[in-house]
Structures are given as C-alpha cells and as structure tokens.
Amino acid sequence: MARVIRVVTPASSSPVVLGRLAAHNEAEWRLAVVPGLLDPDNRALLGHLAGVRRVLVVAGAPERERLVRYLDRQQAGGLLDGYCLAPEAKLVAASPLSAIAGLADAAVTSGLGRRDAILVYGHDSEVLTAVATAALLRRQTMAVQVVSDLPALLAAVRTAASVPLPGPFAVRRQQVTVVVDEDVLLAAACTPEEEAALEELATMDSGVAEALLGSPLEGEALTAVRRAALAAMFRWFGRAWTTRSARYAGAPTGRAVSYQVEAVHDVFRTTSRPDGRGQRDTADTEPGAGRLAEWLPRGGRVLAVVDAYAPRIVDDVRRYLSSCQERSLIAGFEIFCVESSPAVKTLGRLDRLVRTADRMDFGPTDVLLGVGGGTVLDLVGTAALMYRGGTPYLRVPTTLVGMIDAGIGLKVAVNVGTRKNLLGGYHAPLACLCDPAFLATLPSQEVRCGLAEAIKIAMVTDGELFGLIERHHESVLTRRQSPESRRVMEGAIAAMLGELSTNPFERELRRLPDFGHEYGHLLEAESGYRLRHGEAVSIGMALASQLAVLAGRLSPSVHERMIRLLNRVGLPTFDRLCEPERLWRWLCVDIKSHKGGVPVLVAPTGTGAGGFLEPDDGLTFDTVRRACAELRA
Ligand SMILES: NC(=O)c1ccc[n+]([C@@H]2O[C@H](COP(=O)([O-])OP(=O)(O)OC[C@H]3O[C@@H](n4cnc5c(N)ncnc54)[C@H](O)[C@@H]3O)[C@@H](O)[C@H]2O)c1
C-alpha cells in the first residue's frame, strides 16, 4: 500500500521548493505450501494468481506438461481466458537485457495485460530472467513462482528482494509469491543439493537441526526433516518481512521514498576568480549557485548523462564537475553524452550506460546525474533502477516536458522495439532541479509539447491553471522566463505532484495524468516518432475529449475551448493515423491490456475535472468513428 505524506507548496526562502513527494512503497510477499497443487480441481494456484485472466508460462519440459494439463482444465472451466508458453528461444539470449526484451515481447504478443501474470516453475536462470521480466514489464507485472524442492525454495527466498542477473544488472521486486508444490517436494528422493540445503538450514534453526540429527534422510524420517525445514522457512519469511536482520530474504520490507522538486538558477554556473592580472582564470572556478553541489555525493563520483543538444551544455557540465572535483567535493566524474532521439531510450543504450557505471565500479556513494529532456531522464532513471538493484540519481531537466512531467514523477522506462515504455519501474530521484534558463534555447516545437502536458493536467484537474495557460501561453512560447511563464510552470508542477501523490506507484491503474496518453503513446510510436510526444498527447486529448462529448459526459463548448487552446498553442488535434478501425483495435487490445483488462480512456468532464470513459459509458466503435469524423472536419 502506498501512503503519501505530503505535497508542499512553493516556499519563498532559498532553496525554492516547488513541491515534494514522499511516499511509502510496501512490497507484497506470500509463501504457501500447497498439497495437490496441480490437481485439476485444486483452485489454490488460481487463488495465488489473484484473479488474473491470462498467464505466460515459463517452465522446463516435465513441469510444463503438468502445468498445461492444469491450465487447460481451468480454461475449460472458464476460470482463465488463456495461457501461452514462453518460446524457449526468447530466453536464451546474448545478454540479460535481450533475454528480458524477448520475453517481454512474447508476453505482449500473447496478450498479457497489466493485471495478468507470468507463471514460472523452478529456479534456474531462465526462471530468474522471467521473474525479472515480470518485475519490469509495464513497470510491474505479477510473477508467481512454483518450486518443488528445498534448494529451489531457498534460492527463491534469497532472490525475493532483488533478482540478480548476469553482469551489473539486478531487478528489485515489489510482489513476491512463492508456492511450494508439496507433493512433489515430499515424494522426491533426497539429492546431494537438498542434503546441503538441509545442513545449511540446520545451522540456523534448531527445529531442523533436531529433525536432521541421525536421520537416514529417507522415508518417514526424511518427510519429518522436510516438514521441519518448511516450517523454518515460514518462520524466516515472517521475520524477513519485518526486520532488517533476516539472513535469507535480505530484508524485503517496504521502502520510504522522498524527494523534492526545486527551482534553481544557473545550475551549472561556475564563478571565476580573477587572477593576479585581473583576468578571469577559467581553470580556477567555483561551483556557482550551489544547489546541485549540495546534492552531489561528498567524496563520491558522478556519472553525468548529458543530452548533447549543444556543445555548450556538455562544456558547462564538465566545467562544473571539474570545479567540484578540484575543490574535493567529489572524487571524480565521467560524462556520457547522448544525442537525444527516440533511439536513445532503448535497451542497447541502457546496456552501455549500466556497463559504464560498472566499469567505474559505481558504489552506493556514487550518483548518476541526468541532464536533458524526458528521453534522457527516462534512460538515466531506468539505468539507476537496474544497476545492481538500484543506485541514487539526480535529475536536471532541460525541456519543459522534463520540468513539468518526466522529471517529477517516479516512473522510468525504456522502449522495446516499437513498444513505448515497455520495461521500467518506479525509482525516485534524490531531487529534481529545474532551471528555467534552459528553456531559452529550446525549439518552439518542444515548448509547445511542454504546454501540451501543462494543458493535460490542467484540463482534468485544475480549471484555474487552464485559465492561466489560456491567458499566458503566448508568453510561455515567446518570453520563457517571464513571471507568467513561471506561474504556468509552477502551477503545472503543483497540479502534477498533487495527482501523483495520491497514487505514486500506480496501484490504481486509472490515473488522470494519463489523459491523452493512452492514444498518445500509440500514435507516437506508430508514427515512427514523426509525432513528438506532446503532439501525440495533444491528439490523444482531442480524441478522448470528443468521445466524452459524444458520450454525453462533456459539454461541446468546453471541448471546443480545449481544442481552441491546443490550436492556438500550435498543437495538432488530428493525424492521418486516426482511422476508426485502428483506434478501435488499439483500444480493445493495447489500451485494454495496459489498463488491467478494461478499455478505458481518461476524459474531461469539465474544465479542470476529469473522469473515465469505458464501453458502458458509450465508448463504442460508432462513437470512435464519429469522433474521427468530427476532428477531421
Ligand atoms: N517518465 C515519465 O513520467 C515521462 C513523462 C512524460 C514524458 N516522458 C518521456 O519523455 C520523452 C519526451 O521528453 P521531451 O519532450 O523532454 O523530449 P526529448 O528529451 O526527446 O527532447 C526533445 C529535443 O529537445 C532537445 N533539447 C533538450 N533540451 C534542450 C534545450 N534546453 N535546448 C535545446 N534543445 C534541447 C533534445 O536534444 C531533443 O532533440 C518521451 O520519451 C516520453 O515518453 C516520460
């Protein structure tokens, strides 16, 4: 359960805190020992699958056959919509990330949605890849792991908090369900691996030690030892959930996260000291405004990932970090330049970035720093999420989208092929430092995209902010550092943080900040990124709003007011990709699976108010067709 503590409003003293988000993210853990697990009439496994309708199965040959028989029976009884078997080839890949990408692709192709599950049997490297994939797929998909021997159970508990992958990668888990196939476990002959596991357990639990003492490890005696071992596992599970000293599970308790969004000025400025001749000595510089320096790790290192949109930004970051190093604030740094494009948010780039951190032997006192737009911030956040199970990072957004949206939430993700944001998670930065000076060089088209995100959050949550944007969008476009422009920016950040604070880890899939994004993401990817993110979101908003009018949920005048604003800002409200058949198919397949099985769109119900539109509310193929016709006109 996520519990949000507060969002604070801008303070006048330095630093200017635009907002703070604090939340607690508690992991969910379950361990069960089930007799007759795969008996056709036993519903226990379905119970652990918690109502999912579709599963992807990863299992070795003998277990697969038993699972298939069981799942066929459940499907025939109408308790499951379907299942599919993971293609083995997808799990054997050159790198852990490509194996994860292959399995994620298989999951999506087989129609696995955000409320469905990956069902794994055993504990080999393929199973670990599958568990890691589930933890990253659409930022969290349920994995249920069945084990049928004690060594596998011990291994499952050891990797409960974080799944190690080859190389420097590790994936933290939120939801862990381990189910013991008791009959198989009790019936098997004792292997040397099991004997070693029992001996290890005996050193930690007197019950196991007593049962093991002088036992022949066969027949009744073996069963008694195994039962003692299972009982011990339950005791450790219970402790592991609540203490930090558990020896097996590595303290998989909840995590508190807290970070703030600050306004800073001249974030990379270094002030030069005059040399003896009164000249500025550029080599002898001091960190300028200081706020960034305060977040940098004392004595640690920095890996700065910089969007090299201009040579100057890279020089500024280098000069700044050099001056921090010269003054012994940090021990060292490296700069990883990227030239931002959709090709940046890929697994290939993620792999290179994580391996760079590894080559630097990045430790817990080192920090990743992302300097760029949403693309770079997402890439850096995902690298921070996956490097050895989580490393600290800072965000310095340089675009309006970065400042009011991508920079301030917990979400991070990378694309897989044409699928946007397919793999990722929730990883809070140490802080997000917004310096509006960056907006001076931002192309107008990108400012328009930022305004699309501001209009999005205003339209469904904050009528006053919407009015402010109506009055001052011109100023945001042309005088980007004007007081009006700042008010719009601060209002959008506050509105966004307000929404995020109620649902920071998206336990609730229906979120108002998704307004325009359901179709937006699909249009952006399908257009081959011809449409920028904000442009695609603008079209998505127009579609959802028009559908709300046709469903009788929104007055036409409010819809027209929003369309007028989008047009005045210079954003598109229709695209040739908006064909009714395509939009309907996306709704019934992609959006439905992303939204937990219900095709649903966020739609405004007034200026500054939003709700959700689904087929029962009049979202039909016919209304989609009519909406396209209206918007095309
Ligand atoms: N994680 C989230 O919650 C979230 C939210 C919104 C968007 N996003 C993601 O963010 C991405 C879009 O981000 P974006 O709109 O910031 O685009 P972007 O990061 O791709 O940047 C757009 C362009 O502006 C350039 N640029 C960046 N800063 C500049 C500056 N100060 N001056 C001149 N040029 C500059 C970049 O090089 C790039 O060419 C998408 O991938 C989207 O999925 C993520």
The ligand as a Gaussian input file, in Angstrom:
#p B3LYP/6-31G(d) Opt

LIG

0 1
 N        8.670000       9.184000     -17.047000
 C        7.655000       9.974000     -17.213000
 O        6.812000      10.116000     -16.326000
 C        7.505000      10.728000     -18.507000
 C        6.565000      11.757000     -18.610000
 C        6.492000      12.462000     -19.811000
 C        7.326000      12.149000     -20.869000
 N        8.204000      11.121000     -20.722000
 C        9.081000      10.754000     -21.822000
 O        9.875000      11.885000     -22.174000
 C       10.210000      11.800000     -23.535000
 C        9.950000      13.136000     -24.166000
 O       10.692000      14.103000     -23.468000
 P       10.903000      15.571000     -24.038000
 O        9.633000      16.062000     -24.586000
 O       11.586000      16.337000     -22.983000
 O       11.820000      15.339000     -25.303000
 P       13.362000      14.992000     -25.501000
 O       14.014000      14.643000     -24.246000
 O       13.392000      13.976000     -26.574000
 O       13.952000      16.370000     -26.022000
 C       13.423000      16.961000     -27.191000
 C       14.523000      17.631000     -28.026000
 O       14.980000      18.795000     -27.371000
 C       16.407000      18.786000     -27.284000
 N       16.733000      19.577000     -26.096000
 C       16.656000      19.192000     -24.806000
 N       16.884000      20.249000     -24.013000
 C       17.150000      21.297000     -24.803000
 C       17.444000      22.673000     -24.577000
 N       17.478000      23.198000     -23.338000
 N       17.674000      23.477000     -25.634000
 C       17.596000      22.977000     -26.900000
 N       17.280000      21.713000     -27.186000
 C       17.061000      20.876000     -26.145000
 C       16.755000      17.331000     -27.270000
 O       18.073000      17.097000     -27.694000
 C       15.734000      16.754000     -28.229000
 O       16.176000      16.921000     -29.548000
 C        9.380000      10.679000     -24.133000
 O       10.203000       9.564000     -24.306000
 C        8.341000      10.392000     -23.079000
 O        7.926000       9.050000     -23.067000
 C        8.327000      10.426000     -19.578000

